[in-house]
Amino acid sequence: MLLSSILGATVGLLLAFPPLKTDAEFRAAMERGDVEKMSRVVQQMSSSAYLVGLTLQKAVTDGNQPVSDGLNNYLNDNYPRDMYGWRVRYAKPWATPTEKALAIQKMRALDPYNPEIPQS
């Protein structure tokens, strides 16, 4: 009984450590305002769409086009059902007409009855 409790606690700690480490690294980078470091952290396996979205928002707000484009592609490729990535792809000032059309198509597929999504 004691051995199984110790084994269970050890497995639990091993599973919980990577997301905790990622969150701590992300918080430290966010407090410094280091978008480059935030971008590296969110591309780790234990990250989430939420952290990628926060980093993308910071990069777009700062006008950091290379980082924001990379993060936008990462978010859309790895979390295709995340609406925020498609909204950013449509709204960013340097989006091409092809990117905007793709973003509208994906947003319509995700939320077909949303009147806030542009028609074309």
C-alpha positions as CSV (number, residue, x, y, z in Angstrom):
1,M,0.0,0.0,0.0
2,L,2.8,2.4,0.9
3,L,4.8,1.5,-2.1
4,S,1.8,2.2,-4.5
5,S,1.2,5.6,-2.8
6,I,4.9,6.6,-3.2
7,L,4.8,5.4,-6.9
8,G,1.6,7.3,-7.5
9,A,3.0,10.5,-6.0
10,T,6.2,10.1,-8.0
11,V,4.3,9.7,-11.3
12,G,2.0,12.6,-10.4
13,L,5.0,14.9,-9.8
14,L,6.7,13.8,-13.0
15,L,3.6,14.6,-15.0
16,A,2.9,17.9,-13.3
17,F,6.5,19.3,-13.5
18,P,6.7,20.2,-17.2
19,P,3.6,22.5,-17.3
20,L,4.7,24.1,-14.0
21,K,8.2,24.8,-15.4
22,T,6.7,26.2,-18.6
23,D,4.4,28.5,-16.7
24,A,7.2,29.7,-14.5
25,E,9.4,30.4,-17.5
26,F,6.6,32.2,-19.3
27,R,5.8,34.4,-16.3
28,A,9.4,35.4,-15.9
29,A,9.6,36.3,-19.6
30,M,6.3,38.1,-19.5
31,E,7.3,40.2,-16.5
32,R,10.4,41.3,-18.4
33,G,8.4,42.0,-21.5
34,D,10.7,39.7,-23.5
35,V,8.6,38.6,-26.5
36,E,11.5,36.6,-28.0
37,K,11.8,34.5,-24.8
38,M,8.0,34.2,-24.5
39,S,7.9,32.9,-28.1
40,R,10.5,30.3,-27.3
41,V,8.7,29.2,-24.1
42,V,5.3,28.8,-25.7
43,Q,6.7,26.5,-28.4
44,Q,7.6,23.9,-25.8
45,M,5.6,20.7,-25.6
46,S,3.9,21.5,-22.3
47,S,2.5,24.9,-23.4
48,S,-1.1,25.8,-24.2
49,A,-3.0,27.8,-26.8
50,Y,-3.7,30.4,-24.1
51,L,0.0,31.1,-23.6
52,V,0.6,31.2,-27.3
53,G,-2.3,33.7,-27.7
54,L,-1.0,35.9,-24.9
55,T,2.4,36.0,-26.6
56,L,0.9,36.6,-30.0
57,Q,-1.1,39.5,-28.5
58,K,2.0,41.1,-27.0
59,A,4.0,40.6,-30.3
60,V,1.2,42.3,-32.4
61,T,0.8,45.1,-29.9
62,D,4.5,45.7,-30.0
63,G,4.4,45.7,-33.8
64,N,6.9,42.8,-33.9
65,Q,6.0,41.4,-37.3
66,P,8.5,38.5,-37.6
67,V,7.6,37.1,-34.2
68,S,3.9,37.6,-34.6
69,D,3.8,35.9,-38.0
70,G,5.7,32.9,-36.6
71,L,3.4,32.7,-33.6
72,N,0.3,33.1,-35.7
73,N,1.4,30.3,-37.9
74,Y,2.3,28.1,-34.9
75,L,-1.1,28.8,-33.3
76,N,-3.1,28.1,-36.4
77,D,-1.1,24.9,-37.2
78,N,-1.1,23.5,-33.7
79,Y,-4.5,24.8,-32.4
80,P,-6.6,25.1,-35.6
81,R,-9.8,25.3,-33.6
82,D,-8.6,28.4,-31.7
83,M,-10.6,31.4,-33.0
84,Y,-8.1,34.0,-31.7
85,G,-5.3,32.9,-34.2
86,W,-7.7,33.2,-37.1
87,R,-8.9,36.6,-35.9
88,V,-5.4,37.9,-35.7
89,R,-4.5,36.5,-39.1
90,Y,-7.5,38.4,-40.5
91,A,-6.9,41.7,-38.6
92,K,-3.2,42.2,-38.7
93,P,-2.3,45.2,-40.8
94,W,0.2,43.4,-43.0
95,A,-2.1,40.4,-43.9
96,T,-2.4,39.6,-47.5
97,P,-5.8,39.2,-49.3
98,T,-5.1,35.4,-49.4
99,E,-4.5,35.3,-45.7
100,K,-7.6,37.3,-45.0
101,A,-9.7,35.0,-47.2
102,L,-8.4,31.9,-45.5
103,A,-9.0,33.4,-42.1
104,I,-12.6,34.2,-42.9
105,Q,-13.1,30.7,-44.3
106,K,-11.7,29.1,-41.1
107,M,-13.7,31.5,-38.8
108,R,-16.9,30.7,-40.7
109,A,-16.3,27.0,-40.3
110,L,-15.6,27.3,-36.6
111,D,-18.6,29.7,-35.9
112,P,-21.0,29.7,-38.8
113,Y,-23.7,31.8,-37.1
114,N,-21.4,34.6,-35.7
115,P,-22.5,37.9,-37.3
116,E,-19.2,39.6,-36.3
117,I,-17.3,37.6,-38.8
118,P,-16.9,39.5,-42.1
119,Q,-18.7,38.2,-45.2
120,S,-15.6,38.3,-47.4
